[in-house]
């Protein structure tokens, strides 16, 4: 689906408190504890909110990036934002933004992540970021990623409350206590995986019926849309009145890096365009598939998108 000019003109801001320079190494048939040969490596600016902004900007959506960057290597992000036309309003901290290692094994279809702790913002840094967020006139704000050391667990929740008072729509993609508190602040949508969903409701969700019940429970508490990613089973999109399951076709996945963030971007794009829940599920899954199949031919990507099943 092509976004309309009216959608392009509206502003989406993303907040990334714990960004990373993602260094990806491709190793075919990785054998732990032995000598392995890397087939390819590369790096790019990353972090969940950064990835969401990139996925939207690549489709022509107007985006602005907020959060923290280490001053010592901020140029990596500055070049990335400039290349995609993303406005940069990130607060600079002393030091360097962390690097995250992603080891991709295309033979097994798995990715191993090695994540390092981020920089520790001070109370003044958090206040600066809060003022930056308050100064932006936006339609949507996506708060995404882990909290760096020293940031209170209720930071996202308090930010959601401030944004909602201003009439800003808010999406959240995080985990643990930060997600639990953010969910209680009634964001417009959340995107937990099955494990994170279980943490939110305080019980196991062993099958699809349990996932559906837990998602409905969160909607009843005030979350507008709950999108639960269920791996190979696809994702379930739930509101207070509707539910759809969206399952992509079986594909040879090159890398899962950024696919979940692209799905968040697709949800925002669908909400901006006023799409139905079924259409939202399809568009969000399309965004994810384009990342999962990055490097494939347009024909193969189109074939995969046409094979998405909605029930």
Backbone bond lengths (Angstrom), bond angles and torsions (degrees), N, CA, C in turn:
res aa  C-N    CA-C-N  psi(-1)  N-CA   C-N-CA  omega(-1)  CA-C   N-CA-C  phi
1 X - - - 1.457 - - 1.520 110.03 -
2 X 1.318 117.27 129.53 1.457 121.24 176.47 1.524 109.22 -85.73
3 X 1.331 116.49 134.72 1.449 119.89 178.83 1.519 109.74 -76.71
4 X 1.320 115.74 144.10 1.456 120.85 -178.61 1.520 110.22 -76.26
5 X 1.344 117.93 159.27 1.466 120.21 176.75 1.520 112.52 -56.23
6 X 1.353 117.53 -34.65 1.456 120.85 179.77 1.529 110.77 -63.88
7 X 1.332 115.73 -38.63 1.456 119.98 177.39 1.522 110.11 -66.66
8 X 1.328 117.19 -44.29 1.462 121.21 179.73 1.528 111.43 -55.89
9 X 1.332 116.85 -38.13 1.456 121.29 -174.04 1.525 112.74 -71.90
10 X 1.317 117.21 -23.62 1.458 120.64 179.77 1.525 109.19 -76.90
11 X 1.313 116.27 149.31 1.461 120.65 -171.41 1.521 111.81 -101.19
12 X 1.317 115.43 130.90 1.464 122.75 171.12 1.518 107.79 -110.85
13 X 1.325 116.37 126.38 1.460 121.30 175.32 1.524 108.90 -109.38
14 X 1.299 116.64 143.18 1.460 120.78 174.01 1.525 108.88 -120.95
15 X 1.319 115.50 146.22 1.462 121.52 179.92 1.525 108.21 -118.50
16 X 1.325 116.30 119.96 1.461 122.48 -179.92 1.523 108.23 -124.14
17 X 1.323 116.47 102.53 1.456 120.23 -177.75 1.522 112.15 -80.08
18 X 1.339 117.03 -24.85 1.461 120.49 -173.41 1.529 110.46 -130.48
19 X 1.332 117.36 63.39 1.463 120.17 -177.22 1.525 111.49 -69.12
20 X 1.296 115.71 171.28 1.465 120.50 178.37 1.518 109.36 -152.43
21 X 1.292 116.00 151.05 1.459 120.97 167.12 1.520 105.65 -87.06
22 X 1.320 115.76 111.61 1.468 120.88 -176.08 1.519 109.92 -82.77
23 X 1.317 116.20 114.69 1.462 121.26 175.43 1.523 107.70 -102.71
24 X 1.312 116.51 114.16 1.456 122.11 -177.22 1.521 109.94 -102.68
25 X 1.323 115.75 132.17 1.461 122.58 178.19 1.522 107.56 -123.15
26 X 1.315 117.35 124.39 1.461 122.01 179.03 1.523 108.72 -96.68
27 X 1.335 116.24 120.60 1.461 123.09 179.24 1.523 107.96 -129.22
28 X 1.300 117.35 113.99 1.456 120.28 -179.65 1.524 110.93 -77.32
29 X 1.349 114.62 129.23 1.472 121.43 177.44 1.527 110.69 57.27
30 X 1.331 115.32 57.29 1.464 122.34 -177.81 1.533 110.90 -60.47
31 X 1.330 116.83 130.92 1.464 122.51 176.64 1.529 107.61 -118.59
32 X 1.346 117.96 105.62 1.472 120.13 -179.98 1.526 111.35 -60.14
33 X 1.320 115.75 143.00 1.451 120.76 177.84 1.507 114.98 81.36
34 X 1.338 116.71 6.62 1.463 119.86 178.91 1.522 109.52 -130.54
35 X 1.316 116.43 175.41 1.462 121.24 176.94 1.521 108.82 -80.32
36 X 1.332 116.97 124.87 1.456 122.32 179.36 1.521 109.18 -120.78
37 X 1.304 116.21 149.22 1.467 120.78 178.72 1.523 109.83 -104.54
38 X 1.319 114.99 126.60 1.463 120.23 177.56 1.523 109.72 -78.41
39 X 1.334 115.10 133.10 1.468 119.65 178.10 1.523 111.72 -87.60
40 X 1.354 116.26 -30.05 1.475 119.80 -177.89 1.520 107.71 -160.48
41 X 1.318 116.53 150.97 1.460 120.78 171.85 1.525 108.87 -145.96
42 X 1.296 115.02 153.74 1.459 120.47 178.84 1.511 109.25 -166.91
43 X 1.315 117.07 166.67 1.456 120.23 179.22 1.524 110.44 -140.63
44 X 1.336 113.72 154.53 1.460 120.45 177.47 1.522 108.74 -155.23
45 X 1.319 115.20 160.07 1.458 120.58 175.68 1.520 109.06 -62.66
46 X 1.323 116.29 135.49 1.453 119.53 -176.70 1.516 112.27 -144.72
47 X 1.324 114.25 -164.12 1.459 122.27 -168.30 1.514 106.78 111.68
48 X 1.332 117.67 144.23 1.462 120.41 -169.87 1.529 112.78 -59.03
49 X 1.326 117.69 -46.64 1.457 119.34 179.92 1.514 112.63 -66.24
50 X 1.335 116.31 -38.03 1.465 120.50 176.33 1.521 110.15 -60.84
51 X 1.341 116.77 -42.67 1.467 120.49 179.39 1.527 111.99 -65.27
52 X 1.325 116.77 -37.97 1.468 120.12 177.95 1.524 109.99 -63.15
53 X 1.324 116.55 -47.06 1.469 120.24 179.32 1.522 110.93 -60.39
54 X 1.340 116.71 -40.62 1.462 120.30 -179.26 1.521 111.38 -64.43
55 X 1.345 116.95 -43.72 1.463 120.15 -179.16 1.521 111.33 -62.82
56 X 1.312 116.88 -37.03 1.465 120.42 177.77 1.532 111.34 -73.25
57 X 1.324 116.71 -44.44 1.466 120.11 -178.21 1.521 111.52 -62.88
58 X 1.341 116.54 -34.78 1.463 119.90 178.15 1.519 112.09 -62.85
59 X 1.320 116.88 -22.79 1.472 121.51 177.65 1.527 112.03 -99.42
60 X 1.325 116.95 11.37 1.459 120.70 174.08 1.502 115.59 92.53
61 X 1.345 118.65 6.14 1.448 120.69 -179.75 1.526 111.04 -79.98
62 X 1.309 116.72 138.99 1.462 122.32 177.58 1.531 109.00 -73.36
63 X 1.343 116.76 124.48 1.466 121.42 -174.18 1.528 111.08 -135.28
64 X 1.328 113.85 154.65 1.460 122.41 177.62 1.527 107.74 -136.51
65 X 1.323 116.59 136.75 1.463 121.52 -178.25 1.521 110.38 -106.36
66 X 1.342 114.89 129.77 1.454 123.29 174.88 1.523 108.48 -122.34
67 X 1.322 116.18 161.39 1.454 119.93 178.61 1.510 110.31 137.24
68 X 1.340 115.58 -153.01 1.460 121.58 -178.63 1.523 110.20 -120.16
69 X 1.339 116.02 142.89 1.466 122.39 172.65 1.515 108.52 -134.71
70 X 1.321 116.91 143.18 1.453 120.34 172.43 1.516 110.11 -73.70
71 X 1.300 116.57 131.64 1.469 120.64 -175.95 1.528 111.99 -65.06
72 X 1.334 117.04 -28.05 1.468 119.38 -173.86 1.525 113.79 -68.61
73 X 1.343 117.19 -28.52 1.476 119.12 179.05 1.527 112.32 -131.85
74 X 1.322 115.50 28.99 1.468 120.12 -179.04 1.522 112.28 -63.18
75 X 1.332 117.91 -22.32 1.467 119.54 -176.68 1.529 111.87 -62.49
76 X 1.336 117.75 -27.38 1.468 120.19 176.79 1.531 109.56 -60.18
77 X 1.316 116.41 -44.19 1.461 121.16 179.63 1.525 111.31 -75.03
78 X 1.308 116.68 -37.51 1.459 120.07 -179.28 1.528 110.83 -60.88
79 X 1.329 117.05 -43.04 1.464 120.34 177.46 1.536 110.56 -64.96
80 X 1.308 115.64 -41.67 1.464 120.95 -179.09 1.523 110.81 -62.60
81 X 1.321 117.02 -48.71 1.462 121.08 179.72 1.525 111.24 -62.72
82 X 1.323 116.11 -43.72 1.457 120.29 -178.86 1.525 111.20 -61.73
83 X 1.327 116.39 -41.41 1.461 120.40 -179.05 1.513 113.56 -63.61
84 X 1.336 117.05 -28.03 1.465 121.09 -178.72 1.526 113.00 -102.64
85 X 1.321 116.96 -1.10 1.453 119.83 -179.30 1.518 113.52 73.94
86 X 1.335 117.66 26.18 1.462 122.46 178.58 1.523 108.95 -90.07
87 X 1.326 116.35 127.03 1.463 119.97 178.99 1.528 109.62 -72.58
88 X 1.305 116.83 132.78 1.465 122.92 -175.21 1.521 109.97 -103.98
89 X 1.350 115.93 113.59 1.461 120.55 173.22 1.524 111.00 -126.56
90 X 1.309 116.13 32.74 1.458 121.01 -179.49 1.532 110.25 -74.72
91 X 1.323 115.36 143.77 1.459 122.50 175.82 1.523 108.97 -79.94
92 X 1.324 117.10 130.48 1.466 121.38 179.05 1.522 110.10 -86.75
93 X 1.352 115.04 134.27 1.458 121.90 175.62 1.521 109.44 -112.64
94 X 1.331 118.31 152.77 1.464 119.80 174.14 1.532 109.91 -62.54
95 X 1.335 116.34 141.53 1.454 120.13 179.00 1.510 112.20 103.64
96 X 1.336 115.71 -167.39 1.462 122.04 -175.47 1.525 110.95 -115.23
97 X 1.322 116.12 141.27 1.458 121.39 171.62 1.530 108.94 -61.89
98 X 1.313 116.72 139.30 1.469 121.81 -177.78 1.530 111.41 -61.99
99 X 1.306 115.28 161.03 1.457 122.35 173.25 1.520 108.44 -113.26
100 X 1.318 116.84 133.92 1.455 121.87 176.09 1.525 109.65 -110.77
101 X 1.320 116.64 135.08 1.464 121.45 -179.85 1.518 109.99 -99.98
102 X 1.326 116.47 131.29 1.457 122.50 177.07 1.523 108.08 -123.47
103 X 1.318 116.58 115.15 1.462 121.40 -179.48 1.525 107.89 -101.55
104 X 1.305 116.35 111.53 1.458 122.68 -175.14 1.525 109.37 -99.79
105 X 1.327 115.90 124.95 1.461 121.83 175.21 1.526 108.00 -110.51
106 X 1.338 118.85 97.66 1.468 120.63 -176.56 1.527 113.50 -69.29
107 X 1.320 117.32 -19.59 1.471 120.11 178.34 1.518 110.13 -70.20
108 X 1.325 116.88 -47.69 1.457 121.15 179.01 1.527 112.66 -86.75
109 X 1.326 116.66 -14.18 1.457 120.09 -179.00 1.513 113.14 70.89
110 X 1.345 117.47 34.70 1.462 120.96 -179.00 1.523 109.91 -127.24
111 X 1.333 114.40 154.92 1.456 121.53 177.06 1.520 108.67 -125.23
112 X 1.325 117.35 130.54 1.460 123.10 177.19 1.517 108.54 -105.69
113 X 1.337 116.28 124.00 1.458 121.44 -178.38 1.520 110.61 -103.10
114 X 1.310 116.62 136.22 1.462 123.35 171.29 1.521 106.83 -120.40
115 X 1.336 116.02 103.43 1.457 121.00 -175.48 1.520 110.96 -104.86
116 X 1.314 116.74 132.83 1.454 122.61 179.09 1.522 109.51 -101.48
117 X 1.339 117.97 156.41 1.466 119.20 177.32 1.525 110.84 -66.63
118 X 1.320 114.85 151.70 1.456 119.29 -178.86 1.516 112.37 -91.17
119 X 1.317 115.57 -178.02 1.455 121.39 175.77 1.528 110.05 -66.80
120 X 1.320 116.28 153.78 1.469 121.52 -179.11 1.525 109.75 -100.27
121 X 1.333 118.76 107.49 1.461 120.01 178.05 1.526 111.10 -74.03
122 X 1.303 115.82 149.43 1.465 121.26 176.34 1.524 109.56 -86.69
123 X 1.334 115.33 172.61 1.467 120.25 175.80 1.526 110.20 -60.10
124 X 1.324 117.33 -36.44 1.473 120.30 178.32 1.527 110.57 -67.42
125 X 1.334 117.23 -39.02 1.470 120.42 177.08 1.531 110.37 -60.93
126 X 1.326 116.80 -44.51 1.467 120.73 179.17 1.522 110.66 -63.14
127 X 1.327 116.86 -39.09 1.462 120.25 177.75 1.526 110.83 -64.85
128 X 1.334 116.75 -40.40 1.470 120.94 177.32 1.528 110.49 -61.10
129 X 1.336 116.19 -43.93 1.460 119.56 179.54 1.520 110.84 -64.91
130 X 1.334 116.47 -41.38 1.461 119.53 177.89 1.518 111.87 -58.72
131 X 1.315 116.64 -41.62 1.466 120.00 178.31 1.533 110.56 -66.69
132 X 1.329 116.94 -37.91 1.463 119.63 178.09 1.524 111.06 -63.20
133 X 1.331 116.98 -42.79 1.466 120.93 178.76 1.520 110.01 -63.63
134 X 1.327 116.69 -43.88 1.461 120.58 -178.77 1.528 112.19 -64.73
135 X 1.331 117.25 -25.75 1.470 121.01 -175.54 1.524 113.06 -83.39
136 X 1.331 118.13 -10.12 1.467 120.95 -175.71 1.527 110.55 -93.60
137 X 1.320 115.87 127.61 1.466 121.04 173.34 1.523 107.08 -89.15
138 X 1.326 116.40 107.94 1.463 121.34 -172.16 1.525 110.44 -132.18
139 X 1.327 115.31 159.97 1.462 121.07 175.37 1.522 111.19 -95.03
140 X 1.339 116.19 -39.29 1.452 122.62 -179.91 1.515 108.92 -133.38
141 X 1.326 115.90 147.20 1.456 121.54 172.61 1.526 108.27 -133.38
142 X 1.321 116.56 129.55 1.462 121.90 176.84 1.524 107.86 -110.71
143 X 1.322 115.75 120.40 1.457 122.89 176.54 1.521 107.01 -100.24
144 X 1.314 117.89 118.22 1.464 118.60 -168.92 1.518 112.42 -143.08
145 X 1.327 114.14 141.36 1.449 121.24 174.36 1.514 113.33 103.25
146 X 1.313 115.12 175.49 1.457 121.70 -178.62 1.521 110.79 -75.14
147 X 1.322 115.13 161.73 1.462 120.97 174.88 1.526 108.49 -88.81
148 X 1.328 118.45 133.41 1.459 119.90 177.67 1.521 110.76 -71.39
149 X 1.319 117.44 167.47 1.469 120.43 179.78 1.527 111.38 -54.41
150 X 1.332 115.01 138.62 1.453 120.11 174.66 1.521 115.88 88.49
151 X 1.340 118.04 -8.39 1.466 120.13 -179.74 1.526 109.06 -88.23
152 X 1.338 118.94 129.59 1.464 120.95 -178.05 1.525 111.76 -60.01
153 X 1.329 116.66 146.01 1.465 121.93 -177.83 1.519 112.52 -63.97
154 X 1.330 117.66 -19.86 1.462 119.86 -179.11 1.525 112.78 -95.74
155 X 1.342 117.47 12.68 1.469 119.17 -178.36 1.520 111.47 -59.30
156 X 1.326 117.33 -48.44 1.460 119.97 -179.26 1.531 110.94 -63.66
157 X 1.322 116.87 -42.21 1.463 120.54 -178.32 1.534 110.80 -60.71
158 X 1.320 115.87 -45.70 1.470 118.86 -179.86 1.525 110.53 -66.34
159 X 1.328 117.62 -36.69 1.469 120.43 178.04 1.520 110.75 -65.89
160 X 1.329 117.41 -40.86 1.471 120.74 177.72 1.521 110.21 -59.71
161 X 1.313 117.15 -44.97 1.472 120.27 -178.62 1.532 110.80 -61.83
162 X 1.324 116.75 -42.83 1.474 119.43 179.35 1.525 111.29 -64.98
163 X 1.312 116.22 -40.62 1.465 119.45 -179.07 1.521 111.65 -68.39
164 X 1.307 117.16 -40.88 1.465 119.87 -178.19 1.526 111.49 -65.94
165 X 1.309 117.36 -33.64 1.468 120.55 175.52 1.520 110.16 -60.09
166 X 1.343 116.14 -32.93 1.472 121.51 179.86 1.529 112.30 -83.83
167 X 1.326 117.76 -2.25 1.463 120.59 -179.16 1.514 113.97 83.87
168 X 1.337 117.30 14.57 1.464 121.38 179.09 1.523 109.11 -84.99
169 X 1.338 117.23 135.46 1.460 121.87 173.99 1.531 108.72 -79.40
170 X 1.338 115.91 141.09 1.462 119.77 -173.02 1.526 111.03 -131.02
171 X 1.336 114.95 133.16 1.454 122.11 170.57 1.516 109.20 -115.41
172 X 1.345 116.93 147.48 1.451 120.79 -178.31 1.521 109.83 -132.68
173 X 1.321 116.29 134.18 1.460 121.91 176.42 1.523 107.95 -138.56
174 X 1.328 114.68 94.07 1.452 120.88 179.03 1.521 107.39 -148.09
175 X 1.321 118.76 -159.45 1.461 120.34 -176.51 1.520 110.05 -152.08
176 X 1.336 115.43 173.73 1.457 121.38 174.03 1.513 113.93 64.86
177 X 1.321 115.51 -148.27 1.461 121.49 -176.80 1.525 111.88 -63.35
178 X 1.333 116.98 -33.73 1.468 119.93 178.05 1.522 110.74 -61.55
179 X 1.334 117.60 -40.00 1.463 121.09 178.64 1.524 110.87 -70.25
180 X 1.329 117.67 -41.76 1.460 120.30 180.00 1.527 110.95 -58.68
181 X 1.322 116.20 -45.88 1.468 119.35 -179.85 1.527 111.38 -70.32
182 X 1.329 116.83 -37.40 1.457 119.84 179.12 1.518 111.03 -65.24
183 X 1.345 117.55 -39.85 1.458 120.31 178.56 1.513 112.53 -60.19
184 X 1.333 117.11 -35.50 1.460 121.33 179.06 1.527 112.24 -69.37
185 X 1.334 117.59 -16.87 1.463 121.35 178.81 1.526 112.48 -85.71
186 X 1.334 117.06 3.98 1.469 123.91 174.15 1.540 113.76 61.90
187 X 1.302 117.37 58.94 1.472 119.26 174.34 1.517 110.95 -69.64
188 X 1.316 116.58 167.38 1.458 120.44 179.41 1.515 111.78 -71.88
189 X 1.338 117.50 -33.63 1.462 118.17 171.92 1.524 110.78 -156.22
190 X 1.338 113.55 154.38 1.457 121.45 173.41 1.530 107.65 -130.54
191 X 1.349 116.48 156.00 1.465 119.54 179.97 1.527 110.28 -132.81
192 X 1.338 117.54 74.16 1.460 118.74 176.09 1.522 111.68 -81.04
193 X 1.331 116.54 157.84 1.455 119.21 165.55 1.535 107.76 -88.17
194 X 1.312 117.74 -177.14 1.459 120.24 -174.79 1.527 111.14 -63.37
195 X 1.329 116.87 -41.69 1.469 120.29 179.66 1.530 110.47 -62.98
196 X 1.328 117.22 -44.77 1.467 120.98 179.84 1.522 111.25 -66.37
197 X 1.329 116.70 -35.22 1.464 120.43 176.91 1.525 110.12 -62.42
198 X 1.333 117.07 -43.24 1.462 120.86 178.97 1.526 110.92 -60.93
199 X 1.330 116.86 -40.35 1.461 120.03 177.72 1.523 111.20 -63.57
200 X 1.327 116.58 -37.97 1.458 120.61 -178.40 1.525 112.47 -65.29
201 X 1.323 117.03 -41.59 1.469 120.01 -175.93 1.529 112.48 -94.98
202 X 1.332 116.84 -6.54 1.445 120.04 175.83 1.512 116.25 74.59
203 X 1.317 117.14 27.52 1.467 120.86 177.41 1.526 108.80 -157.85
204 X 1.309 116.65 164.84 1.453 120.87 178.49 1.526 109.92 -72.60
205 X 1.330 115.24 152.12 1.479 121.16 176.39 1.530 106.57 -127.89
206 X 1.330 117.10 78.78 1.461 121.45 -168.34 1.517 116.15 -76.38
207 X 1.346 117.93 -14.60 1.462 119.07 -177.15 1.523 109.57 -147.63
208 X 1.329 115.96 178.75 1.467 120.77 -175.14 1.525 111.85 -63.04
209 X 1.331 116.76 -37.00 1.463 119.20 179.61 1.531 110.70 -63.93
210 X 1.332 116.63 -39.85 1.459 120.33 178.42 1.520 111.40 -67.88
211 X 1.333 116.86 -37.94 1.467 120.90 176.42 1.524 110.23 -62.30
212 X 1.316 116.79 -45.65 1.459 121.00 179.62 1.526 111.21 -60.77
213 X 1.325 116.57 -44.32 1.459 120.55 -178.69 1.526 111.17 -64.22
214 X 1.334 116.77 -41.66 1.461 120.21 -179.67 1.526 111.45 -66.93
215 X 1.327 116.72 -41.51 1.469 119.92 178.67 1.522 110.80 -63.70
216 X 1.330 116.95 -41.82 1.465 120.72 178.66 1.525 111.08 -63.62
217 X 1.319 115.83 -36.64 1.463 120.49 178.00 1.525 111.11 -61.17
218 X 1.328 116.76 -41.90 1.464 120.35 179.21 1.527 111.00 -66.92
219 X 1.326 116.42 -38.95 1.470 119.47 177.37 1.532 110.70 -63.29
220 X 1.325 116.72 -38.52 1.466 120.66 179.06 1.522 111.44 -64.35
221 X 1.335 116.85 -25.36 1.458 121.18 178.50 1.524 112.67 -84.82
222 X 1.352 117.24 -3.78 1.457 119.60 173.88 1.506 117.56 119.32
223 X 1.349 118.39 -2.07 1.473 119.91 175.07 1.526 107.83 -75.44
224 X 1.326 117.26 130.53 1.460 120.11 -174.51 1.521 113.54 -67.55
225 X 1.326 116.96 -47.64 1.460 122.87 -177.37 1.527 108.88 -141.06
226 X 1.331 115.72 128.36 1.465 121.21 176.83 1.523 107.82 -112.72
227 X 1.315 116.26 119.76 1.459 122.12 178.43 1.526 107.24 -111.98
228 X 1.323 116.80 112.08 1.460 121.41 -177.69 1.522 108.88 -105.44
229 X 1.314 117.43 117.01 1.461 121.15 177.05 1.523 108.68 -83.94
230 X 1.327 115.56 128.56 1.465 121.88 -173.50 1.524 111.89 -121.22
231 X 1.317 117.70 33.84 1.451 121.50 176.86 1.517 112.47 62.84
232 X 1.337 116.02 -130.52 1.463 121.08 -176.94 1.519 112.48 -65.30
233 X 1.344 117.00 -18.82 1.470 120.28 179.04 1.522 112.39 -80.24
234 X 1.318 117.65 -2.35 1.457 120.91 178.48 1.513 111.89 93.02
235 X 1.305 117.12 -140.42 1.465 122.51 -178.32 1.508 109.13 -146.47
236 X 1.330 115.44 150.28 1.459 120.46 175.59 1.522 107.90 -112.93
237 X 1.330 115.37 132.39 1.468 123.67 -179.19 1.526 107.45 -110.42
238 X 1.330 116.62 118.88 1.458 121.16 -171.86 1.521 111.33 -129.12
239 X 1.342 116.33 132.69 1.454 122.78 169.33 1.529 107.67 -119.61
240 X 1.315 116.74 -175.62 1.462 120.05 -179.91 1.523 111.85 -66.57
241 X 1.326 118.08 -19.77 1.471 120.23 -174.92 1.519 114.44 -124.13
242 X 1.352 118.22 -10.47 1.463 120.34 -174.47 1.524 111.01 -140.41
243 X 1.339 113.73 161.45 1.457 119.89 174.43 1.522 109.16 -151.96
244 X 1.333 116.90 136.35 1.462 120.51 171.92 1.524 108.86 -136.99
245 X 1.327 115.63 143.06 1.453 122.57 170.82 1.521 108.43 -100.07
246 X 1.306 116.08 133.83 1.465 121.48 179.57 1.519 107.90 -122.63
247 X 1.330 116.00 121.99 1.455 120.16 -177.92 1.520 109.92 -124.70
248 X 1.335 117.06 123.68 1.464 119.98 177.35 1.524 110.12 -76.67
249 X 1.310 118.29 162.69 1.472 120.46 176.17 1.526 110.79 -71.51
250 X 1.299 116.98 164.45 1.463 121.13 174.25 1.530 108.58 -67.95
251 X 1.321 116.12 125.99 1.461 120.64 -179.28 1.523 109.67 -135.85
252 X 1.312 116.04 160.78 1.459 121.48 172.73 1.523 107.44 -86.24
253 X 1.325 116.10 104.48 1.457 121.11 -174.59 1.521 110.12 -80.08
254 X 1.317 116.10 126.33 1.468 120.57 177.81 1.519 110.96 -79.84
255 X 1.322 116.15 -42.25 1.462 121.53 178.54 1.523 108.12 -164.08
256 X 1.336 116.07 141.83 1.458 120.11 177.46 1.525 112.15 -91.26
257 X 1.324 117.92 -0.20 1.462 121.86 -175.03 1.535 110.22 -59.42
258 X 1.336 116.48 120.59 1.456 121.89 175.77 1.513 115.54 83.78
259 X 1.342 118.61 -2.51 1.465 119.81 -176.38 1.524 111.82 -66.79
260 X 1.335 116.77 -41.96 1.456 119.46 178.57 1.516 112.18 -64.25
261 X 1.318 116.78 -38.35 1.468 121.08 177.92 1.527 110.43 -66.38
262 X 1.334 116.53 -37.33 1.462 119.98 177.12 1.521 110.55 -64.78
263 X 1.341 117.49 -36.32 1.462 120.03 177.06 1.525 110.69 -63.02
264 X 1.330 117.15 -41.10 1.473 120.42 175.63 1.526 109.78 -59.43
265 X 1.319 116.95 -44.67 1.464 120.59 178.17 1.522 111.01 -59.53
266 X 1.336 116.88 -41.02 1.457 120.42 178.90 1.510 112.79 -63.98
267 X 1.333 117.01 -36.82 1.473 120.46 176.27 1.528 109.83 -62.56
268 X 1.329 116.75 -45.60 1.467 119.97 179.76 1.523 110.65 -62.67
269 X 1.330 116.72 -44.34 1.466 119.99 178.83 1.523 111.06 -59.09
270 X 1.334 117.04 -41.14 1.462 121.21 179.81 1.521 111.23 -66.91
271 X 1.333 116.47 -40.03 1.464 119.40 179.43 1.529 110.98 -66.61
272 X 1.319 116.65 -39.48 1.471 120.01 176.95 1.527 111.27 -61.34
273 X 1.334 115.51 -35.38 1.464 120.39 -177.49 1.527 112.69 -86.26
274 X 1.344 117.89 -2.50 1.458 121.07 178.24 1.518 113.48 69.41
275 X 1.333 117.95 34.73 1.458 121.12 -176.61 1.527 111.81 -79.03
276 X 1.319 115.52 158.52 1.456 121.53 175.34 1.529 109.77 -69.34
277 X 1.338 116.47 170.97 1.456 119.67 179.79 1.528 110.82 -63.60
278 X 1.321 117.91 -41.64 1.463 120.44 178.17 1.522 110.63 -62.58
279 X 1.329 116.71 -44.27 1.466 120.17 179.39 1.534 111.35 -65.97
280 X 1.344 115.81 -35.09 1.461 120.37 176.80 1.521 110.17 -61.85
281 X 1.335 116.10 -45.59 1.462 120.23 178.63 1.514 112.15 -60.81
282 X 1.313 116.47 -42.27 1.463 119.92 179.98 1.527 111.36 -65.14
283 X 1.339 116.69 -45.77 1.461 119.53 -176.76 1.527 110.79 -67.68
284 X 1.327 117.15 -41.89 1.464 119.84 179.27 1.523 110.84 -62.63
285 X 1.327 116.75 -39.62 1.462 120.56 178.40 1.525 110.95 -68.91
286 X 1.317 116.96 -35.69 1.470 120.12 176.03 1.527 110.36 -61.50
287 X 1.330 116.30 -45.01 1.470 119.39 178.48 1.523 110.12 -57.25
288 X 1.343 116.63 -45.07 1.460 120.17 -178.90 1.527 111.41 -65.37
289 X 1.329 117.02 -41.61 1.460 120.63 -179.25 1.521 111.67 -62.57
290 X 1.306 117.30 -37.10 1.462 119.75 -179.67 1.534 111.11 -64.10
291 X 1.324 116.98 -29.76 1.463 120.57 175.26 1.520 110.60 -77.99
292 X 1.329 116.33 -44.88 1.461 120.14 -179.81 1.527 111.93 -60.54
293 X 1.334 116.26 -29.96 1.459 121.01 -176.65 1.528 112.65 -108.11
294 X 1.319 115.69 20.38 1.465 119.13 -179.82 1.526 110.04 -57.18
295 X 1.333 116.06 128.58 1.449 121.32 -177.49 1.514 113.52 100.59
296 X 1.348 117.02 -13.97 1.458 120.17 176.56 1.525 110.08 -79.47
297 X 1.318 116.16 168.06 1.466 120.44 179.21 1.519 110.40 -71.34
298 X 1.332 118.24 153.63 1.466 120.56 175.97 1.525 112.61 -55.96
299 X 1.327 116.50 -33.08 1.467 120.10 -180.00 1.526 111.20 -65.78
300 X 1.325 117.10 -43.25 1.464 120.09 179.40 1.523 111.27 -67.22
301 X 1.316 116.74 -37.78 1.463 119.89 178.60 1.525 110.15 -65.61
302 X 1.337 116.01 -44.25 1.470 120.34 178.88 1.524 110.89 -62.75
303 X 1.320 116.89 -38.75 1.466 120.75 178.49 1.531 111.19 -63.06
304 X 1.335 115.90 -41.94 1.471 119.55 179.37 1.519 110.80 -66.03
305 X 1.314 117.18 -42.56 1.463 120.57 -179.57 1.520 110.51 -63.09
306 X 1.323 116.88 -39.68 1.473 120.64 -179.88 1.530 111.58 -68.04
307 X 1.355 116.40 -19.09 1.457 120.15 -178.50 1.516 113.96 -91.02
308 X 1.341 118.53 5.19 1.462 121.88 178.47 1.530 109.08 -67.35
309 X 1.331 115.62 131.66 1.473 120.93 -178.78 1.526 109.66 -110.28
310 X 1.329 116.31 131.08 1.458 122.39 179.37 1.521 109.12 -119.04
311 X 1.333 116.84 129.25 1.463 120.72 179.82 1.517 111.15 -135.87
